[in-house]
Amino acid sequence: MIVFLRIVRLVIHLLVGMAICALVFPWVDRQAREVHVRRWSRYLLAICNVQVQITGGSAVPRAQALVVSNHVSWLDIFVLNALYPCRFVAKAEIRSWPLAGWLVEQAGTVFIARGSRRDLRRAFEGLVTALKGGERVAFFPEGTTAPQGTLLPFHANLFQAAVDAKARVQPYAIRYIDSRRNLHPAVEFIGEMTFAQSVMAIMSGKPIHARVTILRSMKAENLNRREMAERSYQAIRQALGIPAPAEAEEAGLDDAVEEDGDPDAAAA
């Protein structure tokens, strides 16, 4: 019964979000939209029994940056938006999610179809424009979700947007734990699991604690997209406590991001 009531609340909340997007967003500026997105995302997470906390020596979040994060669940988008709303780049399959797909599209998400060079080019151009306009833009460089405790290689293509826009890249590390501080088993959205199955697993599971570590940003100057992807990968890997692959250790790629005089070194 409790799960059923939570699902009813979720559906109502999604409908409220659709009304806000349709009736409010066309008449307000970006700052006002971000206020609505943050408030709506926080309430969504509360319905899903998810508590969000910034933890682990976090750096100051940049208002203008290309945010990159590990990808565990569809919850990731709303966790980040509950803290600091972003424009997202996401896979095209999300658009087909019931109600939620339309909502994230209205919030400014850019969708990319697998293997579509046209979509990739459109997303890239949109990223550069948004970054130059002073926005915070986010994407998941793994390209898909991965089980907690693992980190897939990062795709470097979209990091080029930070180079072209002369913007910073700021890595975020997300993990979901239970009350015993173990990795939460209900949040993973992998394999053949459907969106509906994932929602049911979260709604019927134990309380979820989302822990977000905001890491030091890096300048795109004097770095190419592959170097930024590698540095972001290593920073997130270390924050999550994931062991380095043997080949990365041998290549000496396990160094922390270096930013002399970076104001982001201050704790949040």
N, C-alpha and C positions, 0 to 999 in steps of 0.2 A: 504493500500500500504506500509506504513512504517513497519507494522508487517511482511509483506511478505519479504521485503528487509532484515530485521533483521534475519529472519529464513534462508534466503539464505546465509547471512554472517556466521551464526552459522554452517550451513552444510559445507561451505568451510573451516571454522576454524577446524571443526572436521576432515576433510580430511587432512588438513595440519598436525594436530596432529598425525594422523595415519602414515603419511609419516615420521615424525620425529621419531616415535617409531620404524618403520621398517628400516630406513636408517641411523639414527644417534645413537640411543641408543646402538646398539650392539658394537659400536666403542668408546664409551666414558665412563669415570668413574662415580661413584655415584654422586660426587659433580657437574659435568657437567650436569648430568641428572636432578638434582634438580633445576639447573638454568633454564633449558628448561621447567620443570614442573611448576615452579613459574611463568615464563613469559607467558606460554600458558594459565594457569588458570586465570591470571589477565585479559588477553584479552578476554577470554570466558565470564568472569563476566561483562566486559565492554559491550560486545554485548548484554548481558541479562539485561543491565541497572542496575547493582548491584555495589554499592560502598562499599568497605570494610574499616573498621576502627577499630583499637585496642582501647579499652576504659575501663574506670572504675577501676583505680588503679591496672593495670596489673602487674604481676610479670615477672621476666626475663624468657623467654622461654628456656627450656632445649634442648640442641642438642641431648642428649641421654635420652629418656624418653618414657614411655608408656602414650600416650596422650588419654584422655577420654573426650567425649563431649556429650551434649544433641543432639538429632537428630530431625530436623524439616523437611528437604528437601534434595533432591539430590544435591542441591547447597552446602550443608555443606562440602562435600569432596573438592570442588574447592575453597571454602572460606578458608579452612585451608591450602590447598596447595598454595594458592596465598600469604599466609603469611610465613609459614614454612612447606615445603613439607614433607609429611609423607608417610610411607607405611601403607596401610589401610587393615583392616579386614572388609568385608562387606557380606551382604546376597547374596546368589547365584543368585537371580532374577536380580541383577544389570548386570550380565554378558550378559543377553539377550537384554539389551537396545540397540537400533540401534546406531551403531558407538561408542557411549559413553562407552558402556559396554566393547568393545574390548580395547578402550583406557585405561580405568582404570586398566584393567587386565595387559596390557603392562607396566603400571607404577608401577607394583609390588603388586597390590591388591591381597589379599588372600580371596577366596570366601568360604562361609560356607552354606551348604544346611540345611534347617530346619530339626531338629531331627537327623542329621547325626553325630554320634559319631566319625566316621572316619575323616570327614572334620574338626570337632572340634579338634581332636588330631593333625592333620596335621597343622592346623592354630596355635595351641598352640606351637608346636615345632618350627614353622617358626618364631613366635614372640620371643621366647627365643633366637634363633640364631641371629635374627636381633638386638635385644637389646644388647646382648653380643658383637655384632660387632660395637656398637656405634651408631646405627641408632635411629631415631625418628619414633615410630610406633603408629598408632592411631586406635581406634575402638569406636563404639557407644554402650555403655553398656545397653541402653534401649532395644536393639535388633530390634527395628522398629521405624518408625517416629511417632511423637506425636504432637497434636495441640499446637501452641504457648500458653504459659500461664499454661502449664501442664508439669509434669515430671514423666515419668513412672519409676517403680522400676528398679534398676540396677541389671543385671545378674553378678554374681561374678566370674564365671569360668575363664575367660581370664585374670583376675587380677593376677592369680597365676603365669603368665609368668613374671611379675615384681619381684615376690618373688624369683623365680628360677634364674632369670638373675641378681638379686641384683641391679635392676634398680629403678629409681624413677617413681612415677605416677604423672602426671600433668594434672589437670582438666582444660578444656576450656568451657566457656559458650557462646553460640551463640544465638543472637536474630535478627530478621529482622523487621525494622520499616519503616514507610513512612515519608513523609516530615513533618507531624504533630506529629511525635514521637509516633504514635500509632502502635501497632503490625500490620504488613503488611498482608493483607488477601490473597495475591496471591501466597505466597511461600509454604504454607502447602501442603504436599504430603501424604495424608492419605486416608484411606478407599479404595474404589474401583477405585480411580483416576489412570489413566494410565500415563506413562511417557510422552507420546505425549500431553495429556491433561494438564499436569503440565507445560510443556514447553510453550504451547499456553497461559496459564494463566499468566505466568511470562512475556512473550514477549508482550502481549497486556495490561499489567497492568502498574501502575504508577512506577516511580523510586523506587528502593529498597536500603535501607541502612542496610548493614550487620554490626552488632556491636559484636565484639569478646572481651571477657574478659579472659585474661590468668591468671589463679589462681596459688597460691603457690603450689609447688610440695611437695610430701611427700615421705619419705624413706620407702622402703618395709621392712626394717629390723624391727623385733619385731612386725610386723602386719601380720595378715592372710588376705586372699583374701576378705573375707566378711567385715572385718574392713575397708579395703581400698575402697571397693565398697561403703560402707556406708558413709565414710568421703568424697569421691568424690561426691556422691549424694548430701550431705548436702552443700558442697561448691558451687556446681553448682546451687542448688536450691536457696541459698541465693543470689548469683550473679544475678540470673534472677528475684529475688523479688517474688518468688512463696511461698505462705504460707505453713508452715510446717503442715503435717498431725497431727491430735490430738494425735495419738498414739506415734508418734515420739517425740512430745513435752513432753509427760508424761514419756517417757523412757529416757529423757535427752540426746537425740542424736542430738540436734540442735547446737552443739558447732562448732566453726571454727577449721580448721586444725591447729594443733600446731606443730611448727618446731623450736625449740630453735637453734638460730645461723644459720638458713638457709639463704644462700646467695640469695635465690629467693625472700626474703622479700623486696629487693630493687625494686623501681618502674622502669618499662620499659621506 
